[in-house]
Each structure stands twice: as C-alpha cells, then as structure tokens.
Amino acid sequence: MELKLLRVNLSKETIKEEKVDAATTKKFVGGRGIGVKILFDELKPGIDPLSPENKLIFMTGPATGTAFPACGRFHVITKSPLTGGIGDSNCGGDWGPELRFAGFDGIIFEGKAESPVYLWIHDGEAELRCAEKYWGKGIWDTEDGIREELSNPKVKFAGIGPAGENLVLNAAIINDKHRAAGRTGVGAVMGSKNLKTVAVYGTGKPQVADPEELQAAVKKAQEKLEKSAITNESLPTYGTAVLVNIINESGIYPTRNFQTGVFPTASKTSGEVIKETVLVRKKACWGCPIACGRVSRVKNPPYQTDGEGPEYETTWSLGAMCGIDNLEAITKAHNICDELGIDPISFGSTVACAMELYEKGLIPKEKLGGLEPKFGNPQAIVELAWRTAYRAGFGDEIALGAKRLAEKYGAPELAMHVKGLELPAYDPRGVKGHGLGYATSNRGGCHLRAYMIAPEIVGVPEKLDPLKTEGKAQWVKTFQDIFSICDSLVVCKFLTFALSADDLKDLTNPITGWNWTTDDLLKTGDRIYTLERMFINREDFDRKDDTLPPRLLKEPMPEGPVKGHVADLEKMLDEYYKVRGWKDGKPTKEKLKELGLA
Amino acid sequence: MPKLTIRSFATLGELLPSKNMEVSTSATTVQQLIDFIAKEYNPRFKEQIIDPKTGKVHGLYKIFVNGRDIDFVDRLETKLKDGDNVAFFPPVGGG
C-alpha cells in the first residue's frame, strides 16, 4: 500500500503530487506516524514554529473513509508553537474521509503565502485561491461563504478563525464547523502561513486489499460495539460528559486550577443534565456507529447560542477548572471557541491560571479592562474567549498559554502543564498510571497518548487500582503504542472501549494487505512513539521534561476520597524507561536498531 | 437506624424515585443495601447491577463508597456505616 500526498509550497505557489512508498507506509502506517516521519526527516531542529520553515501536515490513514468503524478522522502534525516540541492533533467530523474521496491521503504545507489563501481540492485537482475576503471572519461564515463561492453545498472545510490568524498559541484548526484539531496550537501554525482553510470535495472511494475479509471483520467489530454498554448506550445517550460524575465521585475532577479534585456542583454540568437541558440531538462523525457528539442550544439570554457540545473536556475546562457550574455559559464559551478557532482545553486552563494569579494578587486590576477573573465567574470565561481570539486587552495574555502567562507574573508553578501543553480533566494524584501517561506524553499534557482512565476508573480492558503504581509503566507503554496506531490508521480511540488490539489488527489487514500479527501492530506503535521521542529529544526535551506540575507532585490532595495523595512519579518513570528501552528519556541505540530507526 | 446517602447516575438514576436519596436502613454491607433498594424501590435496580449467575457486580458497573471503588475495598461485602455516601454507576466512558 502506498499513500498519495500533495506538497503545497505556499511561498512558491506550487502544488506537486508525491508518493509515500509501500515500505515506509508499512513502517509508519499513515496519519500521525507518517506525519512525524516527514517532520523528523524534513525539519531542521530549533526552527521557529511560526516561521515559513515549519511544515503543517494534514494526514488521513489507511482506514479513513473505509468500512472500518469510526474512521471519520484525520490528524494534523507540525512543530508546536505552544511547546516547541511535536505538535499534533486528531479530529473527527467529515473532512478526513472527504480528502480521501477527493483522491489524496494527505497534504504537506510548507513556506508562507504572501497574502491569505485557501486550498481547494476536488476529485484529484488542487488549486490555491485568494482568501482575503475571508481573513478576519469566523469559521462558520468562512465555510458558508466559500461553499457559496464554489457553488457546491457538499464541500468540507478544515481551517482557522481569528485566533489562528492572530497567532494565538492555543489556536485550533476547526473542521465541519464544530470539530476541533485543538491541541498544541496547530491553528497558529496555519495562521502563520496565511492559510485560511482547506476545502475538499470528492466522489471517489478508498481502495482496500480484501473487501470481503474487511466486511467479515467489520461485522465482528460491530457486534462487539453493539454489546458494549459504553459504546452502545452511555456515549450515545449522554455524550462524553457522562464522565463528569464518576470522575468527580473519584475525587479527581480538577477544580479551580487543580487546587482540589472535588467540585461540589459538578453534576450541574454532567452529561445527564446536558441531555435534560441544552441537548437538541446527538450527532455522529462520518462512519461512526457510536455518535457521542451533541447538537445543543441555549435559548435564553445572556448565553444564547446554537451549536454543538459541550464535551467532557470542555465541560470541565470552561467549568470546574474555573470554578464555574453554569452550563449555559459553558456551552456559549464552547461555541465561541469553535467559531473563532480556539483549543478550549488550553484556553480554559490558561483562564484558570489567570484566575488563581488574580486571586493571589499577582495580576494588577488595571491589566484586566474591567474584567473580574475570579473563580466561579461565568461572564469571565465567555468574555475572555472573544478577547483571546482577537488578542484584545487581557486576551492578548491568555493567548500565550498557561506556562508563559504564569512565568510572566512570576509564579510558574501555577501553570498546570506538561512540556508547555495544558493538562486535561483528570487529577493524577488519584490516578497514578494516568499521571505517568501525562508525564511521558511526547506532545505534553495530554490524556490521549495513554488513556489510563480506562483501566483505572472505567475498568476496560480490566480494572486496576487507581491508587497503586505497580505494573502501571507497562500499561502506559501499551496504551501509548495502541493509540499511536489508532492515530495513524486513523480511527477513533473510543473503539478501544469495545475492541482489542487483536480486533484492530483484524480490521487493518484486509485494508492494507499487510498480514500483521498483533505483535507487529504493537511494535509499529512502539516505533511511531519512539520516533516522536527522537523528534522532541532533538528539541532538547528529555527526562527533566517527563514530569508533572509541582502542585501535583508536592501538594497532597486537600479533600475527598484521595485526600493526602500526591502523584507518585519517579519510581514509575524508571520502570517506564526500562520497558521502553530508553535511558533518561532518550531511546537507546539498541532500541532504535530493534525498531528499524537507527 | 443508620442513614445512608444513595446516588445513582445515568441509566441507573432512572430506576429509582430520585437520583439522590437519603435512606434509613439496617443494611451494613453493600450487598444488603442493594437487596434493600430492590425490595423497597425497584427489583430491576438489582437485576441491572448484579449478575444472577455469579452473584457479583456485572462487568463495568461500579459502586463507590465514600468515593472509593468497592472492588478495591471488600467488594459487595464492603461495610457501611451511618452517614456513608454510596454511588452507583452503569458502564460509562468518554474522554
């Protein structure tokens, strides 16, 4: 299997087709794997992520747009302006499959356009077009405007809003109006290239090696997805925010900038309450039988909005993290982030950091333009979303992300981040393995490199005591390797609530014709994860960066069921490096040789 | 009699008169509490949570006593005392 890519040089206004050969595809699969391979080979270490030297890669994978369940996704890979390390984000919706229907598996953008442009791809053709009249507009108006310009209502878009244009370091790329490749500031890289959006339309169909065998594997997978109460009941009924209550009950729901893990009014923002209040209907990404998405509406002032969400992460980042339990304000802020192109996790965490800085008297009032960023103030989160996208007033400082903001005001310990990326919605003081996942994540504070919440809280694939550290290193590595494969195929990680690595292998082989064993799949995941590590090692990340914020390592949880616990990292980290074949956060020569990376 | 707070979430919450109840009961273990709820309120609640073949909690259903998963205490024999907070969850996942 080969992959067909477009290489678009925005400085020279050239577009070329090129292939990823079969051997490289088998070694790195597609999506995140091929993306990091291209970035590692082509990017010089130390470049400014917002300079024309950076590359912005959109990748689908062998599974995208096929019968593989939940394959309506794509991956964006670049050097992150927020962290200086690997920048990447995975996203659902319809855009990924549409790119393959249009005849391409991925796009590499390089250079910088002289003035704003968009790329229009349609059934094997690609052209750069002027986007000046859309520059400054929100995501939704841009999509509607270009659809009208192209006289094609079926075009799909992945692009930026004002946040990306204004180089907000937590800017997202938004596709299909409401799906966000949110993390690591990929939207700012797109903005730095004067690239507004990528419009795609296609009528083709991705080829698979053995359609009959694929059909049999899909049937088996669908039966498992239907039998799982998670994928067939709780996620479609309540959305991802069904997690709010159980995470809060476990005492690990980060509240007021991780000052505690218990938010007494968390249930007011839960999936159950969303279903009873703002939910209009559920929504699925392309080819997904789960349908965890939420179409929502707030009818009454002051937070009227029509849109989607909130998801578990945004319910938290715009909610408990800022001490806010007003679901209507959270839904409004979520939609502003979608419309203007902001990562709500990093944004909410940065606002929470600002709130703590303000309450501790470290941010002078005159900086705030009349805002009162106190924990629990819903107006602050809604107002700051606008101001951040346009870098207006204090929004210009939220645009820096939590690490830079806290450093600026002399309290770096108040930024809840790993490697510069703000942490998501689980406090690792009460889920020890998940903490190791955060610390060792190549892209920084992230729950989607290793989702140890599955075994430590949900009980999938088996239940592990969240307060124990023994054996967690191997679990974290296995999750990281399997999720590297999910991001490279490219398919939704929620499948793993019902499907095993064996099942993923059975679905992959008929598409690719590779005859993988499960060990092959895991080794390929290991290779991708290790290559990412090589990329960040080259940017000076190593053991010193595989850590957690001091609050989580040193301040015992003040209340709730995990009262007194801190994140126990060092012992697990030693064990983790051993199972990875790394030393001090760097792969050994022997390991590189074993993985074919030497 | 000891008083317990019982909270039930997602689909389980729809099986009881209230998702958040305070009950007076002589139950001193989680198993006895489930039997009490089944008798007093709705037998389906127990049928959902307990596998009749094994007598154990169905896979992925979760019971917390004061925030601790009973699987890591004494499972259905986990002791209860006055003022305890018991939470019941059906299989949930997300991220």
Interface residues (C-beta under 8 A of the other chain):
Chain A: S228 A229 I230 T231 E233 S234 L235 T237 Y238 G239 T240 A241 V242 L243 N245 I246 E249 S250 G251 S270 G271 E272 C292 E311 Y312 E313 H447 L448 Y451 I453 A454 V458 G459 V460 K463 D465 P466 L467 K493 F494 F497 G560 P561 V562
Chain B: F9 A10 T11 G13 K19 G59 L60 K62 F64 N66 G67 R68 D69 D71 F72 A87 F89 P90 P91 V92 G93 G94 G95
